[in-house]
Amino acid sequence: MTHATQSSHDHGPAQRRLQDLREPTRQLRRLVPEVYDGFLKMSRSALVEGALSTKHKELIALALGVSEHCEGCIVYHARGAARAGATEQEVAEALGVAVLLGGGPAASDYAPRALQAFTEFAGDGRAQ
């Protein structure tokens, strides 16, 4: 299904993954709020504009998510890269580095899913 034919109620795989993670994450955050508050503060601090742009930091995080085989990281940082204005080519090149370090699992599974997630978020307007 193309983005043009999706209704506002349809979700691609990346959106569905975010939906699947939403409630369990909220539940865990309610149980250990100080852990999540600290993690969110660190996350915001790590991704702030500096010598590297937020876009480049999101691309690094996306590549690391592929390397670590972390589906949640992939969808969160694919969305972050789309929000930060990354292009498909920039994402593809970052994923190429992840494939270099991640070998077969990165090349055959996680990097293609990361590109699919980025394309979904960048193309459907829901990245914002």
DRENVO-558667 format. One record per residue: residue number from 0; residue in three letters; z negated, y, x negated of N, C-alpha, C, O in turn. Coordinates in Angstrom, 1 decimal, m for minus. Atoms other than C-alpha are relative to their C-alpha. Example, Ala and Ser with C-alpha at 12.3 -4.5 7.8 and 13.67 -1.06 7.14 Angstrom:
<dofis>
- 0;ALA;0.0;m1.2;m0.9;m7.8;m4.5;m12.3;0.0;1.2;m0.9;m0.7;1.2;m1.9
- 1;SER;0.0;m1.1;0.9;m7.1;m1.1;m13.7;m0.8;1.1;0.8;m0.9;2.2;0.3
</dofis>
This chain:
<dofis>
- 0;MET;0.0;m1.2;m0.9;0.0;0.0;0.0;0.0;1.2;m0.9;m0.8;1.3;m1.9
- 1;THR;m0.1;m1.2;0.8;0.9;3.4;m1.4;m1.0;1.0;0.5;m1.5;0.9;1.7
- 2;HIS;1.0;m1.0;m0.4;m1.4;6.4;m1.3;0.5;0.7;1.3;m0.3;1.2;2.1
- 3;ALA;m0.6;m0.8;m1.1;1.0;8.1;1.2;m0.2;m0.7;1.3;m0.3;m0.1;2.4
- 4;THR;0.2;0.7;m1.2;0.5;5.3;3.7;m1.4;m0.3;0.3;m1.7;m0.9;1.4
- 5;GLN;1.4;0.3;m0.3;m3.3;5.0;3.5;m0.5;1.1;0.9;m0.2;2.3;0.8
- 6;SER;0.7;m1.0;m0.8;m5.3;6.6;6.2;m1.2;0.5;m0.7;m1.6;m0.1;m1.7
- 7;SER;1.2;m0.5;0.6;m8.4;8.6;5.5;m1.1;m1.0;0.0;m2.1;m0.8;m0.7
- 8;HIS;1.0;1.0;m0.1;m10.4;5.5;6.4;0.2;m1.2;m0.9;m0.7;m2.0;m1.2
- 9;ASP;m0.3;1.0;0.9;m8.6;3.2;4.0;m0.6;0.3;m1.4;m0.6;1.5;m1.8
- 10;HIS;0.5;m0.2;1.4;m10.1;2.7;0.5;0.7;m1.0;m0.9;1.0;m2.1;m0.5
- 11;GLY;m0.5;0.9;1.0;m8.5;1.3;m2.6;m1.2;m0.7;m0.6;m2.3;m0.5;m0.2
- 12;PRO;1.0;0.8;0.6;m10.4;m1.1;m4.8;m1.1;0.8;m0.7;m2.2;0.4;m0.7
- 13;ALA;1.0;m0.8;0.7;m12.1;1.6;m6.8;m1.0;0.7;1.0;m2.2;0.7;0.8
- 14;GLN;0.9;m0.6;m1.0;m13.4;3.4;m3.7;m0.9;m1.0;0.6;m2.1;m0.8;0.9
- 15;ARG;0.9;1.1;m0.6;m14.6;0.1;m2.3;m1.1;m0.4;m1.0;m2.2;m0.6;m0.5
- 16;ARG;1.0;0.3;0.9;m16.4;m0.6;m5.5;m1.1;1.0;0.0;m2.3;0.7;m0.1
- 17;LEU;1.0;m1.0;m0.1;m18.2;2.7;m5.3;m0.8;m0.1;1.2;m2.0;0.0;1.2
- 18;GLN;0.7;0.2;m1.3;m19.1;2.0;m1.7;m1.0;m1.2;m0.2;m2.1;m1.1;0.3
- 19;ASP;0.8;1.2;0.2;m20.4;m1.5;m2.7;m1.3;0.4;m0.8;m2.3;m0.2;m0.6
- 20;LEU;1.2;m0.3;0.9;m22.7;0.1;m5.4;m0.9;1.1;0.6;m2.0;1.2;0.2
- 21;ARG;0.8;m1.2;m0.6;m23.9;3.1;m3.2;m1.4;m0.4;0.4;m2.4;0.1;m0.1
- 22;GLU;1.3;0.3;m0.5;m26.7;1.5;m1.3;m1.0;m0.8;m1.0;m2.1;m0.4;m1.1
- 23;PRO;0.9;0.6;1.0;m28.1;m0.9;m4.0;m0.5;1.0;m1.0;m1.6;0.9;m1.5
- 24;THR;0.4;m1.1;1.0;m28.1;2.1;m6.4;m1.1;0.9;0.7;m2.1;1.2;0.0
- 25;ARG;1.0;m0.8;m0.7;m30.0;4.2;m3.8;m1.3;m0.7;0.1;m2.4;m0.1;m0.1
- 26;GLN;1.2;0.8;m0.2;m32.5;1.4;m3.2;m0.7;0.0;m1.4;m2.0;0.2;m1.4
- 27;LEU;0.7;0.1;1.4;m33.2;1.0;m7.0;m0.5;1.4;m0.4;m1.6;1.5;m1.0
- 28;ARG;0.5;m1.4;0.3;m33.4;4.8;m7.4;m1.3;0.3;0.7;m2.1;1.0;0.1
- 29;ARG;1.2;m0.3;m0.8;m36.0;5.0;m4.7;m1.2;m0.8;m0.7;m2.3;m0.3;m0.7
- 30;LEU;1.0;0.8;0.6;m38.0;2.3;m6.5;m0.4;0.4;m1.4;m1.6;0.3;m1.8
- 31;VAL;0.3;m0.4;1.3;m37.8;3.7;m10.0;0.7;1.4;m0.2;1.6;1.6;m1.0
- 32;PRO;m0.7;m1.3;0.0;m36.9;7.4;m9.5;0.0;0.7;m1.4;0.9;1.3;m1.8
- 33;GLU;0.1;m0.6;1.3;m38.1;8.5;m13.0;1.1;m0.6;m0.9;1.6;0.2;m1.7
- 34;VAL;m1.1;0.6;0.8;m35.6;6.1;m14.6;1.3;0.6;0.3;2.0;1.0;m0.6
- 35;TYR;m1.3;m0.6;m0.4;m32.7;7.4;m12.6;0.1;1.5;m0.2;1.1;2.0;m0.6
- 36;ASP;0.0;m1.4;0.4;m33.7;11.0;m13.0;0.3;0.2;m1.4;1.1;1.1;m1.8
- 37;GLY;m0.2;m0.1;1.4;m33.8;10.5;m16.7;1.5;m0.4;m0.4;2.1;0.3;m1.2
- 38;PHE;m1.3;0.5;0.2;m30.5;8.6;m16.7;1.0;1.1;0.4;2.0;1.4;m0.3
- 39;LEU;m0.9;m1.0;m0.5;m28.8;11.3;m14.6;0.0;1.3;m0.9;1.0;1.9;m1.1
- 40;LYS;0.1;m1.2;0.9;m30.1;14.1;m16.8;0.8;m0.3;m1.3;1.5;0.6;m1.8
- 41;MET;m0.7;0.3;1.2;m28.8;12.3;m19.9;1.5;m0.1;0.2;2.3;0.4;m0.6
- 42;SER;m1.4;0.1;m0.3;m25.5;11.6;m18.2;0.7;1.4;0.1;1.7;1.7;m0.5
- 43;ARG;m0.5;m1.4;m0.1;m25.0;15.3;m17.3;0.1;0.6;m1.3;1.0;1.3;m1.7
- 44;SER;0.0;m0.7;1.3;m26.0;16.4;m20.8;1.1;m0.6;m0.9;1.7;0.2;m1.7
- 45;ALA;m1.0;0.6;0.9;m23.7;13.9;m22.5;1.4;0.5;0.4;2.3;0.5;m0.5
- 46;LEU;m1.3;m0.3;m0.4;m20.7;15.0;m20.4;0.3;1.5;0.1;1.4;1.9;0.5
- 47;VAL;m0.1;m1.4;m0.1;m21.2;18.8;m20.6;1.1;0.4;m1.0;1.2;m0.2;m2.1
- 48;GLU;m1.0;m0.6;0.9;m18.4;20.9;m22.2;m0.7;0.4;m1.3;m1.8;0.9;m1.3
- 49;GLY;0.5;m0.3;1.3;m19.0;21.3;m25.9;1.2;0.0;m1.0;2.3;0.4;m0.6
- 50;ALA;m1.1;0.1;1.0;m16.9;20.7;m29.1;1.1;m0.9;0.6;2.2;m0.8;0.4
- 51;LEU;m1.0;0.8;m0.8;m15.3;18.0;m26.9;m0.1;0.4;1.4;m1.2;0.8;1.9
- 52;SER;m0.1;m0.4;m1.4;m14.2;18.8;m23.4;m0.6;m1.1;0.9;m0.7;m2.3;0.4
- 53;THR;0.5;1.0;m0.9;m15.7;17.0;m20.4;1.1;m1.0;0.2;0.8;m2.2;0.4
- 54;LYS;m1.1;0.9;m0.2;m12.2;15.5;m19.9;0.0;m1.0;m1.1;0.1;m2.2;m0.8
- 55;HIS;0.0;0.9;1.2;m12.3;14.0;m23.4;m1.2;m1.0;0.0;m1.1;m2.1;m0.3
- 56;LYS;1.2;0.9;m0.1;m15.8;12.7;m22.9;0.1;m1.0;1.1;m0.3;m2.1;1.0
- 57;GLU;m0.3;1.0;m1.1;m14.8;11.1;m19.6;0.9;m1.1;m0.4;0.8;m2.3;m0.1
- 58;LEU;m1.0;1.0;0.5;m11.9;9.4;m21.3;m0.7;m1.0;m1.0;m0.4;m2.2;m1.0
- 59;ILE;0.8;0.9;0.9;m14.3;8.1;m24.0;m0.8;m1.0;0.8;m0.9;m2.2;0.5
- 60;ALA;0.9;0.8;m0.8;m16.7;6.9;m21.4;0.8;m1.1;0.8;0.4;m2.3;0.9
- 61;LEU;m0.9;0.9;m0.7;m13.8;5.2;m19.5;0.4;m1.2;m0.9;0.3;m2.3;m0.6
- 62;ALA;m0.3;1.0;1.0;m12.7;3.4;m22.6;m1.2;m0.9;m0.4;m1.0;m2.1;m0.5
- 63;LEU;1.2;0.8;0.3;m16.2;2.3;m23.4;m0.4;m0.9;1.2;m0.8;m2.0;1.0
- 64;GLY;0.2;0.9;m1.2;m16.6;1.0;m19.8;0.9;m1.2;m0.1;0.5;m2.3;0.3
- 65;VAL;m0.9;1.2;0.1;m13.5;m1.2;m20.4;m0.5;m0.9;m1.1;m0.6;m2.1;m0.9
- 66;SER;0.5;0.8;1.1;m14.9;m2.3;m23.8;m1.2;m0.8;0.4;m1.4;m1.9;m0.1
- 67;GLU;1.2;0.7;m0.4;m18.2;m3.2;m22.2;0.1;m0.9;1.2;m0.8;m1.5;1.6
- 68;HIS;m0.3;0.8;m1.2;m16.6;m4.9;m19.2;m0.9;0.4;1.2;m1.4;m0.4;1.9
- 69;CYS;0.9;m0.5;m1.0;m18.6;m2.7;m16.9;0.8;0.6;1.2;1.3;1.7;1.0
- 70;GLU;m0.8;m0.5;m1.1;m16.9;m2.3;m13.5;m0.5;1.3;0.6;0.3;2.2;0.9
- 71;GLY;0.6;m1.3;m0.5;m19.3;0.4;m12.3;0.4;1.1;m0.9;0.8;2.2;m0.4
- 72;CYS;m0.4;m1.1;1.0;m18.7;2.4;m15.5;1.5;0.4;0.2;1.8;1.6;0.1
- 73;ILE;m1.4;m0.2;m0.2;m15.0;2.0;m15.0;0.3;0.9;1.2;1.0;1.9;1.0
- 74;VAL;m0.3;m0.8;m1.2;m14.9;3.4;m11.5;m0.6;1.4;m0.1;0.0;2.4;0.3
- 75;TYR;0.7;m1.3;0.1;m17.4;6.2;m12.1;0.8;0.9;m1.0;1.0;2.1;m0.7
- 76;HIS;m0.6;m0.8;1.0;m15.6;7.4;m15.2;1.5;0.2;0.2;2.1;1.1;m0.3
- 77;ALA;m1.4;m0.2;m0.5;m12.1;6.9;m13.8;0.0;1.2;1.0;0.9;2.1;0.9
- 78;ARG;0.1;m1.2;m0.9;m13.2;9.3;m11.0;m0.3;1.2;m0.8;0.2;2.3;m0.5
- 79;GLY;0.4;m1.2;0.8;m14.8;11.6;m13.6;1.2;0.5;m0.8;1.4;1.7;m0.9
- 80;ALA;m1.2;m0.4;0.8;m11.6;11.6;m15.7;1.0;0.7;1.0;1.6;1.8;0.6
- 81;ALA;m0.8;m0.7;m1.0;m9.6;12.5;m12.5;m0.5;1.3;0.3;0.3;2.3;0.4
- 82;ARG;0.6;m1.3;m0.3;m12.0;15.2;m11.6;0.1;1.0;m1.1;0.3;2.2;m0.9
- 83;ALA;m0.1;m0.9;1.1;m11.8;16.6;m15.1;1.4;0.4;m0.4;1.7;1.1;m1.4
- 84;GLY;m1.4;m0.4;0.3;m8.0;16.9;m15.0;0.8;m0.9;m1.0;1.8;m0.4;m1.4
- 85;ALA;m0.7;0.8;0.9;m7.0;14.0;m17.2;1.3;m0.4;0.6;1.5;m0.6;1.9
- 86;THR;m1.3;0.5;m0.5;m3.4;12.9;m16.9;0.1;m1.5;m0.2;m0.7;m2.1;m0.9
- 87;GLU;m0.2;1.5;0.1;m2.2;9.3;m16.5;0.3;m0.4;m1.4;m0.2;m1.4;m1.9
- 88;GLN;m0.3;0.3;1.3;m0.8;9.4;m20.0;m1.3;0.0;m0.9;m1.4;m0.8;m1.8
- 89;GLU;1.3;m0.1;0.8;m4.2;10.5;m21.5;m0.8;m1.2;0.3;m1.4;m1.8;m0.6
- 90;VAL;0.8;1.2;m0.4;m5.9;7.7;m19.6;0.6;m1.2;m0.7;m0.1;m2.0;m1.2
- 91;ALA;m0.7;1.2;0.6;m3.3;5.2;m20.8;m0.3;m0.1;m1.5;m0.5;m1.2;m2.0
- 92;GLU;0.3;0.0;1.4;m3.8;6.2;m24.4;m1.4;m0.3;m0.3;m1.7;m1.0;m1.3
- 93;ALA;1.4;0.3;0.3;m7.6;6.1;m24.2;m0.2;m1.5;0.3;m0.9;m2.2;m0.4
- 94;LEU;0.1;1.4;m0.3;m7.2;2.6;m22.6;0.6;m0.8;m1.1;0.2;m2.0;m1.3
- 95;GLY;m0.6;0.7;1.1;m4.9;1.6;m25.4;m1.0;m0.2;m1.2;m1.0;m1.2;m1.8
- 96;VAL;1.0;0.1;1.0;m7.8;2.3;m27.8;m1.0;m1.1;0.4;m1.5;m1.9;m0.4
- 97;ALA;1.0;1.0;m0.5;m10.1;0.2;m25.6;0.6;m1.4;m0.2;m0.1;m2.4;m0.5
- 98;VAL;m0.7;1.3;0.2;m7.5;m2.7;m25.8;m0.1;m0.4;m1.4;m0.3;m1.5;m1.8
- 99;LEU;0.1;0.3;1.5;m7.5;m2.4;m29.6;m1.3;m0.6;m0.3;m1.3;m1.6;m1.0
- 100;LEU;1.3;0.5;0.3;m11.2;m3.0;m29.7;m0.5;m1.1;0.9;m1.3;m1.9;0.5
- 101;GLY;0.5;0.9;m1.0;m11.6;m5.1;m26.6;0.8;m1.3;0.1;0.4;m2.2;0.8
- 102;GLY;m0.8;1.2;0.0;m8.8;m7.6;m27.1;0.5;m0.5;1.3;0.8;0.4;2.2
- 103;GLY;m0.5;0.6;m1.2;m7.6;m10.0;m24.4;m0.6;0.5;1.3;0.1;0.8;2.2
- 104;PRO;0.6;m0.4;m1.3;m10.2;m9.2;m21.7;0.3;1.5;0.3;0.6;1.8;1.5
- 105;ALA;m0.3;m1.4;m0.2;m9.5;m5.5;m22.1;1.5;0.2;0.4;1.8;0.9;1.4
- 106;ALA;m1.5;m0.1;m0.3;m5.7;m5.9;m22.1;0.4;m0.6;1.3;1.3;m0.1;2.0
- 107;SER;m0.5;0.7;m1.1;m5.4;m8.4;m19.3;m0.8;0.3;1.3;m0.3;m0.1;2.4
- 108;ASP;0.8;m0.2;m1.2;m8.2;m7.3;m16.9;m0.6;1.4;0.1;m0.2;2.1;1.1
- 109;TYR;0.8;m1.2;m0.2;m10.4;m4.3;m17.5;0.8;1.3;m0.1;0.7;2.2;0.7
- 110;ALA;m0.8;m1.2;0.2;m7.9;m1.7;m18.8;1.0;0.2;1.2;1.1;1.3;1.7
- 111;PRO;m0.9;m0.2;m1.2;m5.3;m2.4;m16.0;m0.8;0.5;1.2;m0.4;1.3;2.0
- 112;ARG;0.8;m0.5;m1.2;m8.1;m2.0;m13.4;m0.5;1.4;m0.2;m0.6;2.1;0.8
- 113;ALA;0.4;m1.4;0.3;m9.3;1.2;m15.1;1.1;0.9;0.3;0.9;2.0;0.9
- 114;LEU;m1.1;m0.8;m0.3;m5.8;2.6;m14.9;0.2;0.1;1.5;0.5;1.2;2.1
- 115;GLN;m0.1;0.1;m1.5;m5.6;1.5;m11.2;m1.0;0.9;0.6;m0.7;1.6;1.6
- 116;ALA;1.1;m0.8;m0.5;m8.9;3.2;m10.5;0.3;1.5;m0.2;0.2;2.3;0.7
- 117;PHE;m0.3;m1.4;0.3;m7.9;6.4;m12.2;1.2;0.5;0.9;1.1;1.6;1.5
- 118;THR;m1.2;m0.4;m0.9;m4.5;6.5;m10.3;m0.5;0.1;1.4;0.0;1.0;2.1
- 119;GLU;0.5;m0.1;m1.3;m6.4;5.9;m7.1;m0.7;1.3;0.2;m0.5;2.0;1.2
- 120;PHE;0.8;m1.3;m0.2;m8.8;8.8;m7.6;0.8;1.2;m0.2;0.7;2.2;0.5
- 121;ALA;m0.8;m1.1;0.3;m6.2;11.1;m9.1;1.0;0.3;1.1;1.4;1.4;1.4
- 122;GLY;m1.0;m0.1;m1.0;m3.7;10.4;m6.3;m0.4;0.2;1.4;0.5;0.7;2.2
- 123;ASP;0.3;m0.1;m1.5;m5.6;10.4;m3.1;m0.9;1.2;0.3;m1.3;1.4;1.5
- 124;GLY;0.8;m1.2;m0.3;m7.6;13.6;m3.4;m1.5;m0.2;0.2;m2.2;0.7;0.4
- 125;ARG;1.5;0.3;m0.2;m11.0;11.8;m3.1;m0.8;0.2;m1.3;m2.0;0.0;m1.2
- 126;ALA;0.8;m0.1;1.2;m11.9;12.4;m6.7;m0.9;1.3;0.0;m1.9;1.3;m0.6
- 127;GLN;0.8;m1.2;m0.1;m13.2;15.8;m5.7;m1.2;m0.2;0.8;m2.0;0.7;1.0
</dofis>
